[in-house]
Amino acid sequence: MMPAGDADTLEIVRGFSLKDLPDSFYADPYPTYRALQDGDPIHRMADGSLFLTRHRDLEAIYKDTARFSSDKKIEFAPKYGTGSLLYQHHTTSLVFNDPPLHTRVRRLIAGALNPRAIAEMEPALVALVDRLLDDMEAKGHADLIADFAAAIPVEVIGNLLAVPHADRGPLRGWSLAILGALEPVLSPEVQSAGERAVDEFLAYLKQLVTERRRNPGDSERDVLTRLIQGETNGERLSEIELLQNCIFVLNAGHETTSNLIGNGLELMLRYPGERQRLIDEPSLIKPAIEEFLRFESSNQLGNRRVTQDTTLDEVVIPEGTLITLCIGAANRDPAQFENPDRLDIGRAPNRHLAFASGPHACVGLNLARLEGRIAIGRFMARFPRFAAAGLAQRARRARFRGFTSLPVTLT
């Protein structure tokens, strides 16, 4: 598709490359997304891959697993090297696989995340959040990432895997290093940190799995026990599949949920009118979470590979083409959302794609929503007048959008 639009749009479109993003993009990618949406929504990049920004295109691709594969073996081979630990991890985990492995692993994890199980997590989650709020109140100030947003999912996912509390210290660092290696540009330092994180995580998990085999947990609640025992028909994961998907459970439930909580609280600083609405009507917390997910999607990018010659909106796409799905752009698509660049915590309907869609929709989406509602809702009730206490530091990442530091004072 040839770019169309005014001169500024054309300049952005022609200069766009995931391999060479300016600092301004990390601060605010949405003007670039809008230019691509308006001028070249099926954008062919220099390497022949496509970058898609329209809501309707992403939704169609998510639902068509036959033509658009999630398997990353071909894509990740040149990036990591087939003998690397990062390659082994990212090509074995649930999110980067097609059936039958995807179906088997998803079914095992989903069984421990049924509505009843999630509802039973709420009292412990409330207690955790209140304890963190007490600690922050005692200081009178906080970094909302280190002291709050990042601490919550580590405990929740640690509980799901029944990781002993004394062993949870390295989990966040491992997760950040492994997910950091998914960025479009991979430096030697980031790759080395990711390799080291997978290696250390695997070494720890081997010990944990050995212990859990000796002393199984409650298979209705303990995801690790479920993954070890396999399905009712006796089909079990291989050792590599088991270990790598334990890493996936931590990573998938950690970074994106931390970003949801951090992004939501930063938006309450940035939009005082919407903050007052939430203070006046605490029942808006449910639609507010959906709007935070739409407005600042924790996960901005996804990927697929075309399995057969096909067309999309009359654009011919050859078999083997790699596609980047821009979730952040689709969630600001004016064809889907009225006034998409306006934060509206009461927005309805709100058919965002923050959790993807179709067979690959996030298996933990309801748990993430619960964590967001409890964390942000109880924080706002306790500290409705919290204020910025310095510059927020945004992570310099294109795929995962969030903050590394968000200093505030609490009143």
Secondary structure, DSSP 8 states (H G I E B T S, - for coil): ----S-HHHHHHHHH--TTS--HHHHH--HHHHHHHHHH-SEEE-TTS-EEE--HHHHHHHHH-TTTEE---HHHHHHHH-TTSHHHHHHTTSGGG--TTHHHHHHHHHHHTT-HHHHHHHHHHHHHHHHHHHHHHHHHTEEETIIIIITHHHHHHHHHHTT--GGG-TTHHHHHHHHHHTTSSS--HHHHHHHHHHHHHHHHHHHHHHHHHHHS---TTT-HHHHHHH--TTS----HHHHHHHHHHHHHHHHHHHHHHHHHHHHHHHH-HHHHHHHHH-GGGHHHHHHHHHHHT-SB-EEEEEE-S-EEETTEEE-TT-EEEEEHHHHTT-TTTSSSTTS--TT-SS----TT--GGGS-TTHHHHHHHHHHHHHHHHHH-TT-EE-S--EE---SSB--EEE-EEE--
